[in-house]
């Protein structure tokens, strides 16, 4: 596909600069809150692509797929950093991960059938719910003394995997509250969530390559629904800032940052909701 003539070389330079900044924010939040960065990357990609002059019904699919691909190295770096601090529970990764894989398959198929406007609405609704969860902070509550035996972790993983794949996140925004409600300390929940993000992102990214293969009206240099230049632009800065987020997460309280971030999510969700009509 040809590069649109309305976007010259200098415009591409601005686009890459913005994408690098987007990657830095996403990487920092991935380490700080264990969220994988996808809830920042998807609306960020969408805004930057629109600004660059790309308009198509499948653009949101490209944003979700590229976000999932970007989450892979972020999750590796974040999970490794948390593991070094003893913050990853691999038994939970196994128990929840079984359901995650099935959920990823379901989420990929659903996303492939949904039109772009419908996927935008799904994302904006999910963003609103996640913002409320950020404010309520389930980590302050203990609904269960411990995580129940199978099939409950697997069923929870299936739901988390389905929703996360559809909206292009690593699952931390859902798995951290779930594990916190089951009594897992918040820092261990964040570290375990970072490892679970890898279980989601790898098969989901492959799925978005397959369902987007040969689809029309994608941005140039896209592999299925993954845009390679956008992925390459956010990768270095996101990896660089993941460790900074992890250091902050283990050193300070993140309560006020959660509230500010929740307000930001609501604003983004409202803008995407309005733009979908």
C-alpha positions as CSV (number, residue, x, y, z in Angstrom):
1,X,0.0,0.0,0.0
2,X,1.3,3.4,-0.9
3,X,2.1,6.0,1.8
4,X,-0.5,8.8,1.6
5,X,0.8,11.8,-0.2
6,X,-0.8,14.2,2.3
7,X,1.7,13.0,4.9
8,X,5.3,14.0,3.9
9,X,8.6,13.0,5.4
10,X,8.5,15.7,8.0
11,X,5.1,14.5,9.0
12,X,6.4,11.0,9.5
13,X,9.1,12.4,11.7
14,X,6.5,14.1,13.9
15,X,4.6,10.8,14.0
16,X,7.6,8.8,15.1
17,X,8.4,11.4,17.8
18,X,4.8,11.2,19.1
19,X,4.9,7.4,19.1
20,X,8.1,7.3,21.1
21,X,6.5,9.6,23.7
22,X,3.5,7.3,23.7
23,X,5.8,4.3,24.3
24,X,7.5,6.0,27.2
25,X,4.1,6.6,29.0
26,X,2.9,3.1,28.3
27,X,6.1,1.5,29.5
28,X,6.1,3.5,32.7
29,X,2.5,2.6,33.5
30,X,3.2,-1.0,32.6
31,X,5.8,-1.2,35.3
32,X,4.0,1.0,37.8
33,X,0.5,-0.5,37.7
34,X,1.0,-3.8,35.9
35,X,-1.4,-2.9,33.2
36,X,0.7,-3.8,30.1
37,X,0.3,-0.3,28.6
38,X,-2.5,-1.3,26.2
39,X,-5.1,1.1,27.6
40,X,-2.7,3.9,26.7
41,X,-1.4,2.5,23.5
42,X,-4.7,1.8,21.7
43,X,-6.2,5.3,22.0
44,X,-2.7,6.8,21.5
45,X,-2.3,4.9,18.3
46,X,-5.8,5.8,17.1
47,X,-5.1,9.5,17.8
48,X,-1.7,9.5,16.0
49,X,-3.0,7.6,13.0
50,X,-6.0,9.9,12.6
51,X,-3.6,12.9,12.9
52,X,-1.5,11.4,10.2
53,X,-4.4,11.2,7.8
54,X,-5.2,7.5,8.0
55,X,-9.0,6.8,8.0
56,X,-10.5,3.3,7.6
57,X,-13.1,1.1,9.3
58,X,-10.4,-1.3,10.3
59,X,-8.0,1.2,11.9
60,X,-9.1,0.4,15.4
61,X,-8.2,-3.3,14.7
62,X,-4.7,-2.2,13.7
63,X,-4.4,-0.2,16.9
64,X,-5.5,-3.1,19.0
65,X,-3.2,-5.6,17.2
66,X,-0.2,-3.3,17.3
67,X,-0.8,-2.7,21.0
68,X,-0.8,-6.4,21.7
69,X,2.5,-6.8,19.8
70,X,4.0,-4.0,21.8
71,X,2.9,-5.6,25.1
72,X,5.1,-8.6,24.4
73,X,8.5,-7.1,25.1
74,X,7.0,-4.8,27.8
75,X,5.6,-7.9,29.6
76,X,8.9,-9.7,29.4
77,X,10.8,-6.7,30.9
78,X,8.2,-6.0,33.5
79,X,7.8,-9.6,34.6
80,X,11.5,-10.1,34.8
81,X,12.0,-7.0,36.9
82,X,9.2,-8.1,39.3
83,X,10.5,-11.7,39.4
84,X,13.9,-10.4,40.6
85,X,12.0,-8.8,43.5
86,X,10.1,-12.0,44.2
87,X,6.9,-10.5,42.9
88,X,5.7,-13.3,40.5
89,X,3.6,-16.3,41.6
90,X,4.1,-18.9,38.9
91,X,1.5,-21.2,40.3
92,X,-1.1,-18.5,39.6
93,X,0.4,-17.9,36.2
94,X,-0.3,-21.6,35.4
95,X,-3.8,-21.8,36.9
96,X,-5.1,-18.5,35.4
97,X,-3.1,-18.9,32.2
98,X,-5.0,-22.1,31.2
99,X,-8.2,-20.1,30.8
100,X,-6.3,-17.1,29.3
101,X,-5.4,-19.0,26.2
102,X,-9.0,-20.1,25.6
103,X,-10.1,-16.5,26.2
104,X,-7.5,-15.1,23.7
105,X,-8.9,-17.4,21.0
106,X,-12.4,-16.3,21.7
107,X,-11.5,-12.6,21.9
108,X,-9.6,-12.8,18.6
109,X,-12.5,-14.4,16.8
110,X,-15.0,-11.8,18.2
111,X,-12.8,-8.9,17.3
112,X,-12.4,-10.2,13.8
113,X,-16.1,-10.2,13.2
114,X,-16.9,-6.8,14.9
115,X,-17.0,-3.7,12.7
116,X,-14.6,-0.9,13.6
117,X,-17.2,1.4,15.2
118,X,-18.5,-1.5,17.4
119,X,-14.9,-2.3,18.6
120,X,-14.4,1.4,19.4
121,X,-17.5,1.3,21.6
122,X,-16.4,-1.9,23.3
123,X,-13.1,-0.3,24.0
124,X,-14.6,2.9,25.4
125,X,-17.0,1.0,27.6
126,X,-14.2,-1.2,28.9
127,X,-12.1,1.9,29.6
128,X,-14.9,3.5,31.6
129,X,-15.2,0.3,33.8
130,X,-11.4,0.2,34.2
131,X,-11.4,3.8,35.4
132,X,-14.0,3.1,38.0
133,X,-11.9,0.0,39.1
134,X,-8.9,2.3,39.4
135,X,-10.8,4.6,41.8
136,X,-12.4,1.8,43.9
137,X,-9.1,-0.1,44.1
138,X,-10.2,-3.7,44.9
139,X,-6.8,-4.2,46.6
140,X,-8.3,-2.5,49.7
141,X,-10.9,-5.3,49.9
142,X,-10.6,-9.1,50.5
143,X,-13.7,-10.8,49.2
144,X,-12.0,-14.3,49.4
145,X,-9.4,-15.5,51.9
146,X,-7.5,-17.2,49.0
147,X,-7.8,-18.0,45.4
148,X,-10.3,-20.9,44.9
149,X,-9.3,-24.1,43.3
150,X,-9.9,-24.9,39.6
151,X,-12.0,-24.3,37.6
152,X,-12.4,-20.8,39.1
153,X,-9.0,-19.4,38.2
154,X,-9.3,-20.9,34.7
155,X,-12.8,-19.4,34.2
156,X,-11.6,-16.0,35.5
157,X,-8.6,-16.3,33.1
158,X,-11.0,-17.0,30.2
159,X,-13.0,-13.9,30.9
160,X,-9.9,-11.8,31.3
161,X,-8.3,-13.2,28.1
162,X,-11.4,-12.5,26.0
163,X,-11.9,-8.9,27.1
164,X,-8.1,-8.1,27.1
165,X,-7.7,-9.4,23.5
166,X,-10.7,-7.5,22.2
167,X,-9.4,-4.2,23.5
168,X,-5.6,-4.8,23.1
169,X,-4.4,-4.8,26.7
170,X,-2.2,-7.2,28.6
171,X,-4.9,-8.0,31.1
172,X,-3.3,-6.4,34.2
173,X,-6.2,-3.9,34.6
174,X,-8.4,-7.0,35.1
175,X,-6.1,-9.6,36.6
176,X,-4.6,-7.3,39.3
177,X,-8.1,-6.5,40.8
178,X,-9.1,-10.1,40.6
179,X,-6.0,-11.4,42.4
180,X,-6.3,-8.6,44.9
181,X,-9.9,-9.6,45.8
182,X,-8.6,-13.1,46.4
183,X,-6.1,-11.9,49.0
184,X,-2.9,-11.6,47.0
185,X,-0.7,-8.7,48.1
186,X,-0.9,-5.9,45.6
187,X,2.8,-5.9,44.6
188,X,2.7,-9.7,44.0
189,X,-0.5,-9.3,42.0
190,X,1.1,-6.7,39.8
191,X,4.2,-8.9,39.2
192,X,2.1,-11.9,38.4
193,X,-0.1,-9.9,36.2
194,X,3.0,-8.8,34.2
195,X,3.8,-12.5,33.5
196,X,0.1,-13.2,32.6
197,X,0.3,-10.3,30.1
198,X,2.8,-12.4,28.1
199,X,0.4,-15.3,28.0
200,X,-2.2,-13.0,26.5
201,X,-0.1,-10.9,24.2
202,X,1.8,-13.6,22.3
203,X,-1.1,-15.7,20.9
204,X,-3.3,-12.6,20.6
205,X,-0.7,-10.8,18.4
206,X,-0.4,-13.9,16.2
207,X,-4.2,-14.0,15.9
208,X,-4.4,-10.4,14.8
209,X,-1.8,-11.0,12.2
210,X,-3.9,-13.9,10.8
211,X,-7.4,-12.2,10.9
212,X,-6.0,-9.0,9.3
213,X,-4.0,-10.7,6.6
214,X,-4.9,-9.2,3.2
215,X,-7.6,-6.9,4.7
216,X,-7.9,-3.5,2.8
217,X,-7.3,0.0,4.0
218,X,-4.7,-0.6,6.6
219,X,-1.8,1.8,7.3
220,X,1.3,1.1,5.2
221,X,3.8,-1.5,6.3
222,X,1.2,-3.5,8.3
223,X,1.6,-7.2,8.9
224,X,-2.0,-8.3,9.3
225,X,-3.5,-5.9,11.9
226,X,0.0,-5.1,13.3
227,X,1.6,-1.9,12.0
228,X,5.4,-2.5,12.0
229,X,6.6,1.1,12.0
230,X,4.3,2.1,15.0
231,X,5.4,-1.0,16.9
232,X,9.1,-0.3,16.2
233,X,8.7,3.4,17.3
234,X,7.1,2.7,20.7
235,X,9.3,-0.3,21.5
236,X,12.6,1.4,22.7
237,X,11.0,4.0,24.8
238,X,8.5,1.7,26.4
239,X,11.2,-0.8,27.4
240,X,13.3,2.0,28.8
241,X,10.6,3.3,31.0
242,X,9.2,-0.1,32.3
243,X,12.0,-0.4,34.8
244,X,11.4,3.2,36.0
245,X,7.7,2.2,36.6
246,X,8.7,-0.9,38.5
247,X,11.1,1.1,40.8
248,X,8.3,3.6,41.6
249,X,5.8,0.8,42.2
250,X,8.0,-0.9,44.8
251,X,9.0,2.4,46.4
252,X,5.9,4.6,46.8
253,X,2.1,4.5,47.2
254,X,0.4,4.8,43.9
255,X,-3.1,5.8,45.3
256,X,-3.1,9.3,44.0
257,X,-1.6,8.3,40.7
258,X,-4.4,5.7,40.3
259,X,-7.0,8.5,40.7
260,X,-5.4,10.8,38.3
261,X,-5.0,8.0,35.8
262,X,-8.7,7.0,36.3
263,X,-9.8,10.5,35.4
264,X,-7.6,10.5,32.3
265,X,-9.2,7.1,31.2
266,X,-12.7,8.6,31.6
267,X,-11.8,11.6,29.4
268,X,-10.3,9.3,26.7
269,X,-13.3,6.9,26.9
270,X,-15.8,9.8,26.4
271,X,-13.8,11.2,23.5
272,X,-13.7,7.7,21.8
273,X,-17.4,7.2,22.5
274,X,-18.4,10.5,20.9
275,X,-16.1,9.9,17.9
276,X,-17.7,6.5,17.3
277,X,-21.0,8.1,16.2
